[in-house]
Amino acid sequence: MKGRKPATLPASASAVVDVPRPPALLSTDARREWKRAAAVLVERKILTPADYETLASYCIAVGMRNDALRTLAKDGATFVTPAGMVKRHPAVGNLNDAIALAARLAAELGLTPVSRARVTASDDDADLSFLD
């Protein structure tokens, strides 16, 4: 039916069966998140090579979030300008942006509770009624 979302998606014929190696350019935090998230997606049989760029972007956002958190833990959320004004640390904006991007990409990949309820792979390839 038009406009209806399927309860489950069939397992993709092109789904990878082993956790792929993370891209070399990812930070340590991003590589750690790649291994964690990719393992979840492989287990659900929904990770395909076409998803690698989205997964990498999600992992980069997680790495950026962690970098911003470390910076804020070290420097604090505000600073005093030479003129004596208290301003928000630029890392606060970086943190907010990274959190928002990571949340959006996690939903695209099926890594959030709501998206996980929608994007659940099924081994039953015979039920393709959602394509009607």
N, C-alpha and C positions, 0 to 999 in steps of 0.2 A: 504494500500500500504506500502511496506517495506520502512522504513526510514522516513515516514511522521509522524509528531506529530499531535495529535488531537487538534482541535480548543477548545474543552471542554471535560472535563471528567465527566462521569455520577456520581451523588451523590452516595457515597459508602453506601452499605447496612449496613456496620458495623460502619458508622460514628456516633460519639457520639452526643447527642442532648443537653447536658448541659456541661458547662465549668467544666472540671475536677479540682479537688484540686491540687495545685502545690505540688511537692515533698517536704517533710519537710526539706531536707538538702539545699535547695536553699537559697541564700542570700535574703535580703529584696528587693534589686533591681531586682534580678532574679525572685522572686515571683511576683512582680508587672508586669514584662514583660510577665510572664506566663499567668496571668489573662487577659492582654490586647491581646496578640497574640492568645491565645486559643479561646477567644471570637470571634475574626475575623474568625478563621478557623472553629469553630462550626457553625457560621452564614453561611459560604459558604458550609457547609456539607461535608468537606473534612478531618476533623480530626478524626482519628481512634486510638484505643489503641496502635496500632503498631507504631504510630508516636510520642508517648509520650517521648521516649528517645531522639529523634532528637529535639523535642521541648524543652526538659530540657537542652540539650547541647546548643541550641541557646540562651536560657535564661541565662545560666551560662556565655556564652560569652558576653552577654549584661551587666551582672553584673560586669564581669571583666573589661569591657570597662569603665564603670562608676567608678569603684574603681581606675583605672589608671588615669582617668580624674581628680578625686578629689586629688589624690596624686600630679599630675602635677600642679594643681591649687595652692596647698599648697607649694610645693617645687621648682617649676619651671622645665623647660625642660632640664636644664643643671646644672652641679655642678662642683666645683673646687676640684681637687684631692689635697692631701697633698703636692704633688710635684708642684702644681700650674697649672696643665693642666686642661683645660675646657673639660668636657666629657658630653655626652648625659646621661640623667637620665635613669636608667633601666626601669622606667615606660613607657617611650616612646616606647620601644620595646614591652612591654606588651600591650600597647594601640593599636599599629599597628597589632599585632597578634590577639587581641580580635576583632578588627574591621573586619579584613579579615575573621575570622572564623564566626562571626555573619552574615556577608554578604552572605557567602557561604551557611550557614544553613538556613538563611531566604529565599534564592532562592529555596532550597530543599523543604521548607514548602509551598512555594507559597506566600511569604510575600513581594516580591519586585515587582515593576511595570512590569518588563519583565516576571517574572515567573507567576505573577498573570494573565497576558494575556494568558499564556499557561495552567495554572492550575485553571480553573474556573469550578466549579461543575455545573452540569445540572441535573434537576429532571427528565429529559426525559431518562429513562432507555432503551427505544426502539431503540435509535440511538447508536448502538455499531459498526458502520461501521469502526471506527478507529482500530478495532481488526483484520480486514481482512488483 
